[in-house]
Amino acid sequence: MTITDDNPLAQRIALAPTLAEIRAEERVMAAISQLSRGEAIILTDGIGSPTSGEVVFPAARISTADAAFAIRYSSGFLQVALPPDRCDALWLPAQQGAAPGTAQCVTVDAATGITTGISAADRARTIRLLASPDASPASFSRPGHVVPLRADAALPISDFGHPEAAVHLVAAAGFPPAAVLTTVVGTTHPTDVASGNDLQEFARTHQLPIVGLRDLDSEKTPLPILHVSVDLPSGRTSLESFTDLGHNYLVVAVGEVSGREDVPVHLLPADRVLIDAGSPGAEPRILIGLPQTPEDEYGRAIDGLHRQHSMIRAVLRRLGCLSVLAHRRPDSLR
């Protein structure tokens, strides 16, 4: 069934995933599947023309052979991304002299069970220990040959760097949130990092799935601040609140909107949403309550409806809409 709207200014917005979004989600799922088996992936800064790529392993499962592989095809600089609370618990302060923005912590070796600390076997033990919930600050000697990284867990997925994305993927694969990262060096130009076709050929040769940082945006599913369902004279109504780019929105779905095309979406001030939701209506509809400066927020909300991976689009997709007709109530924005 197609629901129509006689407002000539209404904007039709398709919500079905694009081919690019589907491909991104497939890459994310392939990466998580590979990591769940304790195997490596390639994490890049971009799928189309990557300028660099990181070999990523789950730290909890890294073997001597895995560490040797990572050392062989990189500069040998092995890093382990950890959440901030884990770095604090293990007494891993920022490393003095580290490059700005790298979030490198003081280097470590395992305190026992190793020799010099530099071999693949020694570094694999240190890495596993960093991922172990039983490890304590006394489990490590400092300085060492493994570089912990503080991954900023508070960042939104859209702002993830390599450490945050690696920890996120490893945790999604069912392991403790600790990820080994090391940059792949080129085969065509061994004195430079691998990029472009060189990196893609490396991934094919070693059967490593490639996933890009922005691919993770495809799995963004907002958690509502508030979610309730009630029966109103206008029909079964669900209400939820969420935050997008620091702005709070209220979304009310009146009637059954799942599986429908061109569902009317009305943009109006938040204090008018429940009044409109309670008014009898013949057709299912969605009401989006805007913050207290609706004239400014109207354009922001429309932009969010068009923007791939936005929270507003994700909420409407979760409601099951195939497409919407978005317009504002002119009389309510004065």
Secondary structure by P-SEA (a helix, b strand, c coil): cbbbbccccbbbbbccccaaaaaaaaaaaaaaaaaaacbbbbbccccccccccccccccccccaaaaaaaaaacccbbbbbbcaaaaaaacccccccccccccccccccccccccccccaaaaaaaaaaaaccccccccccccccbbbbbcccccccccccaaaaaaaaaaaaccccbbbbbbbbbcccccccccaaaaaaaaaaabbbbbccccccccbbbbbcbbbbbbcccccccccccccccbbbbbbbccccccccccbbbbccccaaaaaaaccccccbbbbbbccccccaaaaaaaaaaccccaaaaaaaaaccccccccccccccc
